[in-house]
Amino acid sequence: MHDPMALVTDYLLGIVALVFASRIRHVHRMWALAFLFTAAGAFLGGSYHAFAPDDQLLWKATTFAVGLASFYLLSGADRRFTIFAVVKLIVYMSWMITHDGFVWVIVDYGISLLLIAISSILQRSPAMPWILGSIAMSIAGGAVQYSGWSIDPTWFDFNDIYHVIQTVALWMLYRAAFLIKPSS
């Protein structure tokens, strides 16, 4: 096994995302789909890191799943974002066909979070603190991911830390789902 801790932390993120998806499916259907695709991305990513770090098809599936999560998150936050979310998804998927960097996954997801934050601020949504907290955690996770900082590179590296931070960020979005007015 290439990276067992990435498998564990990614799979835990996937399990948490599935639990959140099942709990909000009647409250916020689009965000439940976002969490479902987040889970798929986490399970695929964990498998990639642990078993097949050279499998480009598995990596592409991972990045596409997260792109779909970003799409459902954005289009579910505000109906006015739907056309933009569709265009963003097409551009992202087209770009990721020939690019592999995780930085592009972070950029795509970050754009969705930024627009959701702007919408929640403008609407004075009660979900705003949870959304802004999730963004802060996602920025922290992205910074760790980008920096390569590790507690122990052989046991708990930047990928593992990123997965843990993203689990907290996802929990904050889960909390926001109960307060944000769904567009669907």
N, C-alpha and C positions, 0 to 999 in steps of 0.2 A: 504494500500500500504506500503510495507516494506521500500523501499529506493527511494522516488520519484525523488531526485536530480540525482541519478545514472541513472534513466530512462531518464531524460531530457538530461544529458550530453552524455550518450551513444547514444541516438537517434539523437542528433545533430551531433555527430561524424559519425553516419550512413548516415545521409542525406548529409553531406559534402562529404563522400566517394562516395556516389551514383552520386553526381554532378560531381566530379572529374572523375569517371569512364566513365560517358557519354561524357565528354569533351575530353577525350584522347583515346576513343575507336578506332578512325581512325589513331591515331598517334602511339600508343603503346598498341596493343591489349592485350598482356600478363599482363601488368601493369594495364590495365583497369579491367581485371579479378581479379587481386590482390585487387584493390579498391572495386570491387563488393563483394568479400568475406570478406573484411574488414567491409563493410557495414552490411553484414549478421551477422558477429560476433558481431558488435556493437548493432544491433537490438536484437539479441538473448541475449546478455549480459545484456542489459538494461531491457529486460523482466525478465530475471533471477533475477537480483537485486531487481526489483520492485515488482514482483508478485509471484515468486516461488523460493526463496533462498534455498530451500531444494530439488529442482527438479534436480536430477543428470543427467537425460537425456538432459534437457535443457542446463545444464552446459557443458556436453560433446559436444553437437552440437556447442556451443559457441567456445570451444577450437579447435574443428575440423575446423570450418570456418576460424579462424585466422591462423591455420596451412596451410590451402589451400591458404590463402592470402600470406603467407610467401613463399610457393612453387612457386606461379605464379610470385611473385616479383623477386625471385632469378633466376628462369629459364628464365624469360624475360629479365634479365639484361645482360646475356652473355650466348650464346648457349653452351659454354664449361661447364657450370654449370648444364646442364639439367639432366644428369645421377645422379650426386650428389644430386640434388634437389629431384629427385624421391626417392632415397634411404633415404634421410633425412626425407621426408614426411612419408614414410612407418615406419621408426623407431619412429618418433614423434607420429604418430597415434597409433601405437602399445603401446607405453609408456603411452600415455594419456588414453588408455582404463582402466588402473588400477591406474592412478594417477590423482589428481585433482588440484594440486598447480598451481597457476597462474605463479609462477616463471618459470615453464617449457615452458609456452607460450612465456614468455619474452626471455628465452634462445634460443628457436627455431627461433624466429623472429630476435633476435640479431645476430645469426650466419648468417642468410641471409643478413642482413645489413652489417655485417663485410666483407663478401665476395664481396658484391656489391661495397663497399668502396675500397677494394683492387683492384678490376678490374678497377674502374674509375680512381684510382691513377695511376695504371700501364699504362692505355691507355691515360692518361692525358685528360680525358673527360671534356668537358665544364660543364657537370653536377656535377662534383666533389664537388664544394662548397655547392650545394644544398643537395647532398647526405650526406656529412659530417655534415652539419647543422641538417639534419633530424636525423642522428645518435646521435648527441649531445642532441637534444631534447628528443629522445627516451630513452637515458641513464638517463636524468633528470627525465622523467616520471617514468621509472622503479625504480629509487631511491626513489621517492615519494611513489610509490606503495608499495615497499618493506619495507620502513620505517614506514608506517602507519601514516605519518604526515598529519594533517588536519588543515584547517582554523577554522572550527567549526565541531566537530564530529557529531552533530545532523543535520547540515544543508549542509555543503560542506566538505566532507571528502576526504581521500586519493584517493578513486576511482574516485571521481568527478574531482579532480585536475589532475589525470592521464589522464582522457578522454580529458580534455582541452589541456594538453600538447601534447597528441598524435594527436589532430586535427591540431596543428601547424606543427608537424613532418610530418603528411600526406600531408599537403599543400606543404612542401618543396620537398617531393617526387613527387608530382604532377608537380611542377616547373621543377624538374629534368627530368621528362618524355619527355619534349619537347626538351631536350638537349642530352639525352643519345641515343646511337644508339641501337634500339631494335633488339633483336635476332630473332624476328618473323615478 
